[in-house]
Each structure stands twice: as structure tokens, then as C-alpha cells.
Amino acid sequence: MFFQNRNYAFFLDKVIKHLNDFVKIYSYCLLPDHFHFLLYIKELNILINENKRRSVSQAFSNLFNSYSKAINLQEGRSGNLFNRPFKRTLISSENQMKDMICYIHKNPLHHGLNIDYKFYQWSSYRDILESEDSQTPYNEVLNLFSGPDKFKESHIEAPDTLVKKFEL
């Protein structure tokens, strides 16, 4: 999915461009062959003009198509980059949300990238803590964990069984 390092930033830019009106991104992690996002859907449909609406489903479709076309052109390939349908998990409690955030951030370890999740460039972990140019509602995430220290502590204490619990 991400053939060159610059593809990660390009994909994140596309996510913001296509989804920002529809979702809040609470956490994310981009890996070489897949990605994870914890999203809150804030709008299902947006009125573009008096005759036209845009849906969150269409926004996702536009994101995937736009990114696929660019990568296919870059790599001289054709075809889909994304599995259809993409997998979703409904989050139904604050504890499940905190667990999912930790799971997403620790995903590079699970996939053997041999990179400390705290320093992984294509994850929201540092964005949330540093809040500079963050694409996440970092204050909401930190408040969910009762501050930055508990946020870090929760990640350290998150059991490896979270991987099995949320494996998508």
C-alpha cells in the first residue's frame, strides 16, 4: 500500500481532504500493507448545494479511488489497493475506546516492524502527546485517559491480548 516513505504523508493528506467534514480521527497507524483508524462519524451526509448531497460512504470511496490512482500511476500498476469491504468495529464504551487506541498505536510491534511504537512516525501516538499539527482531537483523547501521563501508562500496561481482542 505504501511503496515509498512519501506515500504515508500523501495518504494522510488525502484522508484529511476527503474525510475531514465527516469524521474525527481519534487515532491512526499506517503500516506498509494496511492501516488502522479510530474514527467518530460526525456527519453521514453533507449538503453540497441545494440539489446535491455527499455521503460519508462516497467520501471513503473517493479517498480510496484517489489514492489508488496516484499509487498505480507512481508504480506503473493497475487494480485495487484496498480490500473490500473494509473491516469495522463498533466501539461501545470508553474502556473499549481506550483499549482500541492502545491497540492501534502498538500495532507496529504486533507486525514485527521492530520499531518502538512511541517513535513510530506514521502513528498518532506522538501527535496526541505533542499536539503540534495534530490531526486528532488530542485534548479529547488525553482527557479520556485523564491526561498525558495516564495515556503513556495505559499504553505501557496494555496487554498483548489486545491484539487478539481486536484483530480485524
Secondary structure as the mmCIF struct_conf table of DSSP 4:
data_model
#
loop_
_struct_conf.conf_type_id
_struct_conf.id
_struct_conf.beg_label_comp_id
_struct_conf.beg_label_asym_id
_struct_conf.beg_label_seq_id
_struct_conf.end_label_comp_id
_struct_conf.end_label_asym_id
_struct_conf.end_label_seq_id
BEND BEND1 GLN A 4 GLN A 4
HELX_RH_AL_P HELX_RH_AL_P1 ASN A 5 LEU A 19
TURN_TY1_P TURN_TY1_P1 ASN A 20 PHE A 22
STRN STRN1 VAL A 23 LEU A 31
TURN_TY1_P TURN_TY1_P2 PRO A 32 ASP A 33
STRN STRN2 HIS A 34 ILE A 41
BEND BEND2 LEU A 44 LEU A 44
STRN STRN3 ASN A 45 ASN A 49
TURN_TY1_P TURN_TY1_P3 GLU A 50 ASN A 51
STRN STRN4 LYS A 52 SER A 55
HELX_RH_AL_P HELX_RH_AL_P2 VAL A 56 GLU A 75
TURN_TY1_P TURN_TY1_P4 GLY A 76 GLY A 76
BEND BEND3 GLY A 79 GLY A 79
BEND BEND4 LEU A 81 PHE A 82
BEND BEND5 ARG A 84 PRO A 85
HELX_LH_PP_P HELX_LH_PP_P1 PHE A 86 LYS A 87
BEND BEND6 SER A 93 SER A 93
HELX_RH_AL_P HELX_RH_AL_P3 GLU A 94 HIS A 105
TURN_TY1_P TURN_TY1_P5 LYS A 106 LYS A 106
HELX_RH_AL_P HELX_RH_AL_P4 ASN A 107 HIS A 110
TURN_TY1_P TURN_TY1_P6 HIS A 111 GLY A 112
HELX_RH_3T_P HELX_RH_3T_P1 TYR A 117 PHE A 119
TURN_TY1_P TURN_TY1_P7 GLN A 121 TRP A 122
STRN STRN5 SER A 123 SER A 123
BEND BEND7 SER A 124 SER A 124
HELX_RH_AL_P HELX_RH_AL_P5 TYR A 125 GLU A 130
TURN_TY1_P TURN_TY1_P8 GLU A 132 ASP A 133
BEND BEND8 GLN A 135 THR A 136
HELX_RH_AL_P HELX_RH_AL_P6 TYR A 138 LEU A 144
TURN_TY1_P TURN_TY1_P9 PHE A 145 SER A 146
BEND BEND9 GLY A 147 GLY A 147
HELX_RH_AL_P HELX_RH_AL_P7 PRO A 148 GLU A 157
TURN_TY1_P TURN_TY1_P10 ASP A 160 ASP A 160
HELX_RH_AL_P HELX_RH_AL_P8 THR A 161 PHE A 166
#
